[in-house]
Amino acid sequence: MAYDNDPLTDEEIAGIEESLEDIKAGRVYSEKEAKKRCWTSMIKCTLLNTLHVQ
């Protein structure tokens, strides 16, 4: 397990609090859905970059 001696920043704490609120509200994805969304986003970015370069 990694350990960091530096204290958390206000931004990091806010991000953790926001994530906890999402979890409590049920705004979560299964591992399968998260992978699907990740791949879909990656494919879209690749296609957009390819079209933009041409």
Secondary structure as the mmCIF struct_conf table of DSSP 4:
data_model
#
loop_
_struct_conf.conf_type_id
_struct_conf.id
_struct_conf.beg_label_comp_id
_struct_conf.beg_label_asym_id
_struct_conf.beg_label_seq_id
_struct_conf.end_label_comp_id
_struct_conf.end_label_asym_id
_struct_conf.end_label_seq_id
BEND BEND1 ASP A 6 ASP A 6
HELX_LH_PP_P HELX_LH_PP_P1 PRO A 7 THR A 9
HELX_RH_AL_P HELX_RH_AL_P1 ASP A 10 LYS A 24
TURN_TY1_P TURN_TY1_P1 ALA A 25 GLY A 26
HELX_RH_AL_P HELX_RH_AL_P2 GLU A 31 VAL A 53
#
